[in-house]
Amino acid sequence: MLMRAVLLLALVGSVNQPGQAQSLSQEDFQVSGFIRGVAGYLTDDNARYLGYENEISASSQSLIGLQAEITLTPQWQFVAQYVGYTDDFMDSDLKWAYFNYRADDNWRLRLGKLRTPFFYYSDVSDVGFAYPYVLLPQVVYGVTRFDQMLGADVIMDVDLGQWRTQFEVYGGTYDGSYYTAETRFDVDSDYLWGVNATTGRGNFSARLTYYQTQLTFEQEGIGEFRQIIRDLGFNRSADALVPQGQFAIWQAGARWDTLDYFAHLELVKMRPEMPLIGNVNGHYLTLGLNKAAWTFYFTAGQSEYDKADVPQEIPLGLTPQLDQLNFAYNAVFDAIDNSDINTLSIGARWDVRHDVALKAQAIRLIGQQPGGATFNGVTPAFDNRASLILVSVDWVF
C-alpha cells in the first residue's frame, strides 16, 4: 500500500505542467526509516502486562517503520509512513499518508491520514529514538488508543513577544480498532476535532490540548449479548451496553530542558459520556540528567479510573443462570476499565552513534485494587504488583 501511494504521487509529480517540463529529482524524493528492537520481562508469573510475562520476550514492542517524503512543488509535499508491528494486538498499517501545504514559514496545512496530536510524543510515538524511554509512560500514553484520524489540521506559528507560540486546529473522522485487556474493539468516530496551543521561552515550554469526538465501538458478541439482556426484560442494563457516546479529553504538559538537565510533566483527563467507559485521570513527572552520550532519568506516574455507575438489575442468588448472566454482564465493564495504578521507573539511554541508541528501563507497577484491565491473565495468587524490565535498540536511517 505504501509503495502504491509513493509510485502514484511520483507519477503525479512528474506530470508536465503547461509550458514546463517538471520531474522529480533525487532531492525531491526522500526515504527514511526506523527500527525498534525491544525485549522485556515481567517479574511475576501470575499476570501479564502489555503482552509481557514471566519470560523474556521481544514480540510486544518491536517494530519497523518506513517513511517516504515527496516534494511536488515548493509549497506542496506528500508524506507516507508505514509501521509494521511484531505485536499481535497492533495493526500494521499506514500511519501517515497526507499532503502538506506550507504557505510560508508561519503556517501550514496537512490533509490526509494523520496521527491525532494528543501529547508531546504523539507524532513520534513509534520512533523510539525520539525520546529517552523504552516505554512511554502508559499512565498518560495508554489512555488514548485511537490515535489516528482522516482529516486535516492547520498549524500556525506566532511570536508573542519573547514567547514562541504554536496553535493547531484539527478535525476529521476515525475508523479503526484498538485493544485493551488483549481484546479487540472496532471503533468508528462520526467526527473528531481538537485544538492545541504550545508556547515556550528559553528552556521552558508548555502545552494545552482539548479533544472531542463522537465514538461508536463494538466488541465481537456484545451486540448479541445486549439483545439477550433486553429480551429478558433488563432494559436499563441493556442500555448501559450501548457502545456509543461523546468523548472529551484535556491534556496539559510542561517541559524544562537544558544541556545537562530536564524535567517533563504531562497530565490527561478523559471524560466519556457512556456507561461502558469510566473517567480517567493520568499524570507523570520525569526528572533527567544528560551526561555526554548518556541520559539517566526517573519517572513517577499515576492513573485513576473512576468506573462508571452501571445499573445492577440482574439479580444474584435466584438461579444459576441469572448468576452467570450477572457475572458476564459485569465482566464486559471489567474488560474495558483499568484499575488505578502507580508507576515508578528508572532508565538510561546511551547514544552509541548519531543514529543508534541503546536503552534500558525498569518499571515498578503498583496496582491499587484487583481486577480491571491493567493486568491480564491474572491468577488468584497475584498481589496486583509487578516489575517490568525492558531493554531496546533504536535505529533511524
C-alpha positions as CSV (number, residue, x, y, z in Angstrom):
1,M,0.0,0.0,0.0
2,L,2.8,2.4,0.9
3,M,4.7,1.8,-2.4
4,R,1.5,2.2,-4.4
5,A,1.0,5.6,-2.9
6,V,4.6,6.6,-3.4
7,L,4.6,5.5,-7.0
8,L,1.3,7.2,-7.7
9,L,2.5,10.5,-6.3
10,A,5.8,10.2,-8.1
11,L,3.8,10.0,-11.4
12,V,1.7,12.9,-10.4
13,G,4.8,15.0,-9.5
14,S,6.4,14.2,-12.9
15,V,3.4,15.3,-14.9
16,N,4.4,18.2,-17.2
17,Q,2.7,21.5,-16.4
18,P,1.7,23.7,-19.4
19,G,4.8,25.2,-20.8
20,Q,7.1,23.5,-18.3
21,A,8.8,20.2,-18.1
22,Q,9.0,19.1,-14.5
23,S,10.1,15.8,-12.9
24,L,11.1,14.6,-9.5
25,S,14.8,14.8,-8.8
26,Q,16.6,12.7,-6.2
27,E,16.3,15.7,-3.7
28,D,12.5,15.7,-4.2
29,F,12.2,12.0,-3.2
30,Q,13.4,11.0,0.3
31,V,13.1,7.7,2.0
32,S,13.9,7.2,5.7
33,G,13.0,4.7,8.4
34,F,13.3,3.5,11.9
35,I,13.7,0.1,13.7
36,R,12.9,-0.8,17.3
37,G,14.1,-4.0,18.9
38,V,12.6,-4.3,22.4
39,A,12.9,-7.2,24.8
40,G,11.1,-7.3,28.1
41,Y,10.4,-9.5,31.2
42,L,7.7,-9.3,33.9
43,T,8.9,-10.4,37.3
44,D,5.6,-12.1,38.3
45,D,4.4,-15.3,36.7
46,N,0.8,-14.7,37.9
47,A,-0.1,-12.0,35.3
48,R,0.7,-10.4,32.0
49,Y,1.2,-6.7,31.2
50,L,1.2,-5.2,27.7
51,G,1.9,-8.7,26.4
52,Y,4.9,-9.3,28.7
53,E,5.0,-12.2,31.1
54,N,7.4,-14.1,33.2
55,E,9.8,-14.9,30.4
56,I,11.9,-12.8,28.1
57,S,10.0,-11.7,25.0
58,A,10.8,-9.5,22.1
59,S,7.4,-9.7,20.4
60,S,5.5,-6.9,22.1
61,Q,7.0,-3.5,21.3
62,S,9.4,-4.3,18.4
63,L,8.6,-2.7,15.1
64,I,9.9,-1.3,11.8
65,G,8.8,1.9,10.0
66,L,9.4,3.3,6.6
67,Q,8.7,6.8,5.5
68,A,8.6,8.5,2.1
69,E,8.6,12.2,1.5
70,I,7.9,13.6,-2.0
71,T,8.3,17.3,-2.8
72,L,5.8,18.1,-5.5
73,T,6.2,21.9,-5.6
74,P,7.9,24.4,-3.4
75,Q,4.7,24.6,-1.3
76,W,3.3,21.0,-1.6
77,Q,4.8,17.8,-0.2
78,F,3.4,14.3,0.3
79,V,4.4,12.2,3.3
80,A,3.6,8.5,3.8
81,Q,4.7,6.3,6.8
82,Y,4.1,2.6,7.2
83,V,4.7,0.8,10.5
84,G,4.9,-2.9,10.9
85,Y,4.5,-4.3,14.4
86,T,5.5,-7.7,15.9
87,D,2.7,-7.4,18.4
88,D,-0.4,-9.4,17.5
89,F,-2.5,-6.8,19.2
90,M,-1.3,-3.9,17.0
91,D,-2.4,-3.4,13.4
92,S,0.4,-2.9,10.9
93,D,-0.7,-0.1,8.6
94,L,-0.1,3.3,7.0
95,K,0.1,5.7,10.0
96,W,0.7,8.8,7.8
97,A,-0.5,9.5,4.3
98,Y,-1.0,13.2,3.9
99,F,-0.4,16.2,1.8
100,N,1.5,19.1,3.4
101,Y,1.0,22.6,2.1
102,R,3.3,25.3,3.5
103,A,2.2,28.8,2.6
104,D,5.1,30.5,4.4
105,D,7.3,30.0,7.4
106,N,4.4,30.7,9.8
107,W,1.6,28.4,8.9
108,R,0.9,25.1,7.1
109,L,-2.0,22.8,6.2
110,R,-2.0,19.0,6.3
111,L,-4.6,16.9,4.6
112,G,-5.0,13.1,4.8
113,K,-4.3,10.4,7.3
114,L,-2.6,11.8,10.4
115,R,-1.6,11.0,14.0
116,T,-4.0,12.6,16.4
117,P,-1.8,15.1,18.3
118,F,-2.8,14.3,21.8
119,F,0.5,14.5,23.6
120,Y,4.1,15.7,23.2
121,Y,5.3,12.5,21.6
122,S,2.1,11.5,19.7
123,D,3.6,12.1,16.3
124,V,6.7,10.1,17.0
125,S,5.4,7.5,19.5
126,D,6.7,4.7,17.3
127,V,10.1,6.3,16.8
128,G,11.9,5.2,20.0
129,F,15.0,7.2,19.0
130,A,12.9,10.4,19.6
131,Y,12.6,10.0,23.4
132,P,14.6,8.6,26.3
133,Y,12.2,5.9,27.5
134,V,11.9,2.4,26.3
135,L,8.2,2.5,27.0
136,L,6.4,5.9,27.0
137,P,4.6,6.5,30.4
138,Q,1.4,4.4,30.0
139,V,-0.5,6.3,32.7
140,V,-0.8,9.0,30.0
141,Y,0.0,7.5,26.7
142,G,-2.0,4.4,27.3
143,V,-5.2,6.3,27.9
144,T,-6.0,7.0,24.2
145,R,-5.6,4.0,22.0
146,F,-7.5,5.6,19.0
147,D,-4.6,7.9,18.0
148,Q,-5.2,8.4,14.3
149,M,-7.6,10.4,12.1
150,L,-8.5,11.0,8.5
151,G,-8.9,14.7,8.1
152,A,-7.0,18.0,8.2
153,D,-5.1,20.2,10.5
154,V,-3.8,23.8,10.4
155,I,-0.6,24.8,12.3
156,M,0.3,28.4,12.8
157,D,3.4,29.8,14.4
158,V,3.4,33.2,16.1
159,D,5.7,35.2,18.2
160,L,4.1,36.7,21.3
161,G,6.9,39.0,22.5
162,Q,9.6,36.6,23.7
163,W,7.3,33.6,23.7
164,R,7.4,31.2,20.7
165,T,3.8,30.0,20.3
166,Q,2.2,27.5,18.0
167,F,-1.5,26.9,17.5
168,E,-3.0,23.8,15.9
169,V,-6.6,23.2,15.0
170,Y,-7.7,19.8,13.5
171,G,-10.7,17.8,12.6
172,G,-11.8,14.6,10.9
173,T,-13.0,11.1,11.4
174,Y,-11.6,7.8,12.6
175,D,-12.4,4.2,11.6
176,G,-10.2,1.5,13.1
177,S,-9.6,-0.7,16.1
178,Y,-7.8,-0.8,19.4
179,Y,-7.0,-3.4,22.0
180,T,-7.4,-3.4,25.8
181,A,-7.1,-6.5,28.0
182,E,-6.0,-8.3,24.9
183,T,-9.5,-7.8,23.5
184,R,-10.2,-6.1,20.1
185,F,-12.7,-3.3,19.8
186,D,-13.7,-1.9,16.5
187,V,-14.0,1.9,16.7
188,D,-15.9,4.4,14.4
189,S,-15.8,8.1,15.0
190,D,-18.5,10.2,13.3
191,Y,-16.4,13.3,13.9
192,L,-13.5,14.5,15.9
193,W,-11.9,17.8,16.4
194,G,-9.3,19.4,18.7
195,V,-7.2,22.4,19.4
196,N,-3.6,22.6,20.7
197,A,-1.5,25.5,22.0
198,T,2.2,25.3,22.7
199,T,4.3,28.1,23.9
200,G,7.9,28.4,25.1
201,R,10.6,30.8,26.2
202,G,14.2,29.9,26.8
203,N,14.4,26.4,28.2
204,F,10.7,26.2,29.2
205,S,7.7,25.2,27.2
206,A,4.1,24.4,28.0
207,R,1.2,22.8,26.1
208,L,-2.6,22.7,26.4
209,T,-4.9,20.4,24.4
210,Y,-8.6,19.9,24.1
211,Y,-10.1,17.0,22.0
212,Q,-13.7,15.9,21.4
213,T,-15.2,13.0,19.4
214,Q,-18.4,11.0,19.0
215,L,-17.5,7.4,19.1
216,T,-19.2,4.1,18.4
217,F,-17.2,1.0,19.2
218,E,-18.1,-2.7,19.1
219,Q,-16.7,-5.8,20.6
220,E,-17.5,-9.1,18.9
221,G,-20.5,-10.6,20.5
222,I,-21.5,-7.6,22.6
223,G,-24.5,-6.8,20.4
224,E,-26.0,-10.3,20.7
225,F,-25.4,-10.2,24.5
226,R,-27.1,-6.9,24.8
227,Q,-30.1,-8.2,23.0
228,I,-30.3,-11.3,25.3
229,I,-30.4,-9.0,28.3
230,R,-33.1,-6.8,26.7
231,D,-35.2,-9.9,25.8
232,L,-35.1,-10.9,29.5
233,G,-36.5,-7.5,30.5
234,F,-33.4,-5.9,31.9
235,N,-33.7,-2.8,29.7
236,R,-31.6,-0.4,31.8
237,S,-28.7,-2.9,31.8
238,A,-29.0,-3.4,28.0
239,D,-28.9,0.4,27.5
240,A,-25.7,0.6,29.6
241,L,-24.1,-1.7,26.9
242,V,-24.9,0.7,24.1
243,P,-21.4,1.4,22.8
244,Q,-21.9,5.0,21.7
245,G,-21.2,8.4,23.2
246,Q,-19.1,11.5,23.3
247,F,-15.6,11.7,24.5
248,A,-13.8,14.8,25.8
249,I,-10.1,14.8,26.5
250,W,-8.0,17.5,28.2
251,Q,-4.2,17.5,28.2
252,A,-1.6,19.8,29.8
253,G,2.1,19.5,29.8
254,A,5.3,21.4,30.7
255,R,8.9,20.8,29.9
256,W,12.2,22.3,31.0
257,D,15.2,21.3,29.0
258,T,18.9,22.3,29.3
259,L,22.0,20.6,28.0
260,D,22.5,19.0,31.4
261,Y,19.1,18.5,33.0
262,F,15.5,18.1,32.0
263,A,12.0,17.8,33.6
264,H,8.9,16.7,31.7
265,L,5.3,16.7,33.0
266,E,2.1,15.6,31.3
267,L,-1.4,15.3,32.6
268,V,-4.6,13.9,30.9
269,K,-8.3,13.8,31.8
270,M,-10.7,11.8,29.8
271,R,-14.4,12.2,30.2
272,P,-16.5,9.8,28.2
273,E,-20.3,10.1,28.2
274,M,-21.2,6.4,28.1
275,P,-21.6,3.9,30.9
276,L,-19.2,1.4,29.2
277,I,-16.2,3.5,30.0
278,G,-15.4,5.5,33.1
279,N,-13.5,8.7,33.7
280,V,-9.7,8.6,33.5
281,N,-7.1,10.9,35.2
282,G,-3.4,10.3,34.5
283,H,-0.1,12.1,35.0
284,Y,3.6,11.6,35.2
285,L,6.7,13.6,36.0
286,T,10.2,12.8,34.6
287,L,13.4,14.2,36.0
288,G,16.6,13.6,34.0
289,L,20.3,14.1,33.6
290,N,22.3,14.3,30.3
291,K,25.9,13.4,30.6
292,A,27.8,13.3,27.2
293,A,26.3,10.4,25.2
294,W,24.3,9.2,28.3
295,T,20.9,10.1,29.6
296,F,19.5,9.0,33.0
297,Y,16.0,9.6,34.3
298,F,13.5,8.8,37.0
299,T,9.7,8.9,36.3
300,A,6.8,8.7,38.7
301,G,3.2,8.3,37.4
302,Q,-0.3,7.6,38.4
303,S,-3.6,6.9,36.7
304,E,-7.0,6.8,38.3
305,Y,-10.0,5.1,36.7
306,D,-13.5,6.1,38.0
307,K,-15.6,3.2,36.9
308,A,-18.9,4.3,35.6
309,D,-22.1,3.7,37.6
310,V,-23.9,1.0,35.8
311,P,-27.4,-0.5,36.5
312,Q,-27.4,-3.7,38.5
313,E,-30.8,-5.1,37.6
314,I,-29.8,-8.7,37.1
315,P,-30.4,-10.5,40.5
316,L,-27.9,-12.8,42.2
317,G,-28.9,-15.9,44.2
318,L,-32.1,-16.7,42.4
319,T,-30.9,-19.1,39.7
320,P,-27.5,-20.3,38.5
321,Q,-28.4,-18.9,35.0
322,L,-29.0,-15.4,36.3
323,D,-25.8,-15.6,38.4
324,Q,-23.9,-16.4,35.2
325,L,-25.6,-13.6,33.3
326,N,-24.7,-11.1,36.1
327,F,-21.1,-12.3,36.0
328,A,-20.9,-11.9,32.2
329,Y,-22.6,-8.5,32.3
330,N,-20.0,-7.1,34.8
331,A,-17.1,-8.8,33.0
332,V,-17.8,-6.6,30.0
333,F,-17.1,-3.5,32.0
334,D,-14.1,-5.0,33.8
335,A,-12.5,-5.8,30.4
336,I,-12.6,-2.1,29.4
337,D,-11.9,-0.2,32.7
338,N,-8.4,-0.3,34.0
339,S,-7.7,-0.3,37.7
340,D,-5.9,2.5,39.5
341,I,-2.1,2.2,39.2
342,N,1.0,3.9,40.4
343,T,4.3,3.6,38.5
344,L,7.9,4.3,39.3
345,S,10.6,3.8,36.8
346,I,14.3,4.4,36.2
347,G,16.1,4.3,32.9
348,A,19.2,5.0,30.9
349,R,20.0,5.8,27.3
350,W,23.3,5.5,25.5
351,D,23.7,7.2,22.1
352,V,26.2,4.8,20.6
353,R,26.2,6.7,17.3
354,H,24.3,9.7,15.9
355,D,21.6,7.2,14.6
356,V,21.7,4.4,17.2
357,A,20.6,4.4,20.8
358,L,20.7,1.6,23.4
359,K,18.2,1.9,26.3
360,A,17.2,0.2,29.5
361,Q,14.2,0.8,31.8
362,A,12.8,-0.8,34.9
363,I,9.2,0.0,35.8
364,R,7.5,-0.8,39.1
365,L,3.8,-1.3,38.6
366,I,1.7,-0.9,41.8
367,G,-2.0,-1.7,41.2
368,Q,-4.3,-0.1,43.8
369,Q,-7.1,-2.8,43.6
370,P,-7.6,-6.1,42.0
371,G,-9.5,-6.6,38.7
372,G,-9.7,-4.3,35.7
373,A,-7.8,-4.4,32.5
374,T,-4.4,-3.2,33.7
375,F,-3.0,-6.7,34.1
376,N,-4.1,-9.7,32.0
377,G,-4.1,-13.5,32.7
378,V,-4.3,-12.8,36.4
379,T,-4.3,-15.8,38.9
380,P,-5.7,-15.7,42.4
381,A,-2.1,-15.5,43.8
382,F,-1.4,-12.2,42.1
383,D,-1.0,-9.3,44.5
384,N,-1.5,-6.6,41.8
385,R,2.2,-5.6,41.8
386,A,5.0,-6.5,39.4
387,S,8.1,-5.0,37.8
388,L,8.7,-4.8,34.1
389,I,12.3,-4.9,32.9
390,L,12.9,-3.6,29.3
391,V,15.9,-3.1,27.0
392,S,15.9,-1.8,23.5
393,V,18.0,-0.8,20.5
394,D,16.6,2.1,18.4
395,W,18.0,2.9,14.9
396,V,17.0,5.6,12.5
397,F,18.1,5.7,8.9
